[in-house]
Each structure stands twice: as structure tokens, then as C-alpha cells.
Amino acid sequence: MLRNVLPYTEQHYARALVMPNIDPPVVTVNDVLRYRDEIAVAQTTSFLPLMTIKITPWTTPATVIATRDAGVVAGKLYPEGVTTGADVGGVSDFRAMWPVFRAMEDTDMVLCLHGELPSSSVLDRENAFLPELRDIAEGFPRLRIVLEHVSTAAAVDAVRSLENVSATITAHHLLLTIDDLLSDRGLQPHHYCKPVVKTSHDRDVLIEAAVTGDRNFFFGSDSAPHSREKKEADCAPAGVFSSPVAMSILAAIFEQAGALSALEGFTSEFGAQFYGLPLTTGHLELRRETWTVPRTYGRLVPLCAGTELFWRVVE
Ligand SMILES: [Zn+2]
């Protein structure tokens, strides 16, 4: 899968935050080094993988220090049971993690949160997580936190109200609503991700947060490939494969909002600044040109498969 999808990431992105919820998950220094080597073998450009570890109930402050020394930039925490790989190593007792958060704060390791509480109904899970977010953010005011792939208006409000919290937004959460998942034409498994896409009001608030140039909101693709056989089955895993199309989709959304000039900040500057990275010197050229997204890339069905998009990345 890595060899299948890395070319599409490398084509459009100079670097990526590499999420740790693979099987088996990335939890130790050895896991990080092995995964980074696997990426190095598969990559063909100067693409820079920014490594993460999964923060599990068994993560210790010593693990944080050791992995930070090995170059890890962030730890991602998944509440128990909410998404791919969160059955094992998901967290249910956030207060028990405070020594780990303290170590992350002290070593300036970013805390990335999959912000959903599984005890609520699926549409309410992100909002139910917001009090936990506030508790962590206020408990560790120097800890830099990213609420990943925000999906609701309430989460956007919460991010704005917390000084040490930023958020990523995906292309699919800016594009789709629940009606595109549970569509009149039928169930669309390729639109199924966690957190699930929400109402048109939520989407409008996300678009507003993205296009206004608020540097607390930046692009995170959350591109999550699963094979067509697995997605078109009786129990489809969550995840949208978006890396080949996300830039085209974003350009159209920003154009429609009259905010094309804000696209560069959202995709290329605010995230880098948050992570304290120098801006990349390369350029990505987008041209206003209609193209039809392939129905598949190998065994993967991309977001917007078979449909026309109106911006194209110049290869
Ligand atoms: Zn996630």
C-alpha cells in the first residue's frame, strides 16, 4: 500500500505528517525508524516524511523523550474505538495520560488529537469530545495541540477559543455533507471517513474557517487509502483516499469563495509555521483546466472518482 500511494503524495506535497495508526502501530523509536526506512526505500523525490507516534495507554514519558530525540514531531492520540486502528491502543482515561502530556509539553512534541468520544452517537462524537479538549488545553497551556480533521461548527468555535489549539481541515470535509455519504442514489462507501462528514451548516463554517486566512486552521489531507475490495464490502473501513485530487478540490472551493489568494497560506504556510518548519522552496502550479478523475488508481478509488474537476495540478 505504501508503494502504491506514496507516488501520489510525493507528486503534490513536499512533506507530510505520517500518521502512526498502521498495523502494527508506530509506538516506539524502533517502529519510527523502521517506518521511516520503508518510506525512504519507496520514495523517489526529496519528499520529507514528518514522523509521529501513536499515544496509547502504555506510552510513557520516557517514550516521548526517546522518540522526540529520534526526530518525531508529534504524537497522535485516538480515543478508544473511534477509528481505524483505535480498537487497540485507543485512550479512554485522558487524565491518566497527563504525565505523558507533561513530557510532550516539556519536549515540545505536538499533540495531535482524533477528537471524538465513542460513548456518543456517531454524529455527536466530535462535539462530545470538546470538553476533553478544553481540559487538556487548559491543563497544559504550553502544549501545542492540533485537533485533526475538524468536522463541526462547534469544534471550529472551540479551536478559536483555545490559544494553544489549532486544527486541520480535510478536502473532503470542505466538499461533502452527510447527504453525500447517505446519498439518495445509494450508500457511498468512498465518502465514509471518521469523523463522518456532517451538515451543510457545519461544512459552511469549515469553509469559512479555511478561506479567511485564520492561521489556526490549515490543510491536513487525512488521505487514508483502503483497497476497493475492502471499501465496497459489508463492513467498509473509514477513510477517504484524496491525495491525487485534494489540491484540485481545494482550488475550486477557494475560488468559489473568492479567496484563491488564501489557498497558499492554508496549504503551504500555516501548518509549516505551526510546526516551526521553514517554508518549502518548491512550487506547485495549478491551472484552470477541466479533467476527469480516474475511476481508480490501481486498487484504490479516489475521492471524486469519475467526476470532472476544474483545476489541475501541472505535472
Ligand atoms: Zn484521525
Residues whose N, C-alpha, C, O or C-beta is under 5 A from the ligand:
A	BS01	ZN	H114 K194
